[in-house]
C-alpha cells in the first residue's frame, strides 16, 4: 500500500508538466519584484506589472476554451509551455520598456494556453476524485519552490541572469515535449471541428446558469476572495521580507526554500484528506454507484465535500493573513514560517475545492469549465495586485495583509449564512 495519496495517470502527467513549467519559471521569478525595484519601479508599478501578467490570462482563457474544441488540448498546453521559454529569452532584451511590457502580456497568454488546456484534460477525464486530482495539480508549484530558487541563484551567481534565462528556456522546451507526448495519449472528449461561435455562446449560457446557483456561486466568490489576497502576496510578500523585516536576498532565498520544502509533506497530507470525500448529492436523487452500474445517464452531481473544502480553506487563509499582518513586527523566522504554512495550506484546500466543485458541476462542458476555472485564478490575483498596488502607499505592509484577511473572513461569514438559508 502506497504511503502517497492516490494519483491517476492523467493527473500525474498534468502535475509533472505543471511542476517542470513552474520549475523553469521559478528559477528567476522569485527575484522578480526585487529586480523591478532595482530597475527603478515604484511599489505601485510592481503591482501593475503583475496585473499585466495575470489579466491577459483571464481575458484570453475563454478563447483558449474555444480552441480546445477544435485542437487537441495537449497541443495547446505544449504551445503554452513553449511560450514560457520564449518569455525567458525575451527577458534578456528588456532595455526597451514597451518590449518589457510585451513580454509580460505574452507570458499571460502562454499561461492561459497551458492552464485552460490542462484543466480541460483533467475535467474531461474519468477521475475518481476531482478535489484530490486538483490538489496534486495545485501543489506542483510548491515542489518547484523548494528547489528552483536555489538552483536559479547558483546560475545567476555563475552565469549572471542571461545564464538562468537560457537554462529556463531549454528546460521549457523539454517540458513541452513531455507534455505533448504524455497528455496527448489521454482519451479526451472528441474534437468538434464544426464548433462555432453560436455553440460557444450556447455553451457559456448553460455554464453560467449552473454557476449562478447559490450553492455554487457563494463558495466560488469565497475562493475568489482568497485569490484576491494571494495577489497581495504575489506582489509584495518578498518586498515585505526585504523592506519591513530587513531580510537580505540570501535570507529571502533560504526562507522561501524552507517554506516550500516544509510544505511538501503537509501538501501530501492535505491531498490525502481531500480523498475523504463526504456524501454526494445527486440532482436527480440517485446514488452515484448504482447509476453507473445500471448505465443510467448522469444528471450531474455536486460533492458536498468540495464546498466544505472551500469554506475550511478560505477561513484558514483569511485568519492566517490577519495573524501575519498583526504580528509582523514581532515575527522571527520560525513563527513567520508557521503562519505562512497555515495560509498556504488554506489556499491549497480552498482552490482545490473550487476546481473540484466546478469540475463536477460542469462535467458536460470541460472546455468551458477549464476556461472558467482558469479565469478565476488569474483574475483574482490580478485584481489583488492592482488593488494592493493602489493602496500599499498609504496602508503599508501590515494593514494591507490584515485588511485582506478581514475581507476574506467577512466573505466567509456572509457565504456561510446565505448557503444555509
Secondary structure, 3 states (H helix, E strand, C coil): CCCCCCCCHHHHHHHHHHHHHHHHHHHHHCCHHHHHHHCCCCHHHHHHHHHHHHHHHHHHHHHHHHHHHHCCHHHHHHHHHHHHHHHHHHCCCCCCHHHHHHHHHHHHHHHHHHHHHHHHHHHHCCCCCHHHHHHHHHHHHHHHHHHHHHHHHHHHHHHHHHHHHHHHHHHHHHHHHHHHHHHCCCCCCCCCCCCCHHHHHHHHHHHHHHHCCHHHHHHHHHHHHHHHHHHHHHHHHHHHHHHCCCCCHHHHHHHHHHHHHHHHHHHHHHHHHHHCCCCEEECCCCCHHHHHHHCCCCCCEEEHHHHHHHHHHHHHHHHHHHHHHHCHHHCCHHHHHHHHHHHHHHHHHHHHHHHHHHHHHCHHHHHHHHHHHHHHHHHHHHHHHHHHHHHHHHHHHHHHHHHHHHHHHHHHHHHHHHHHC
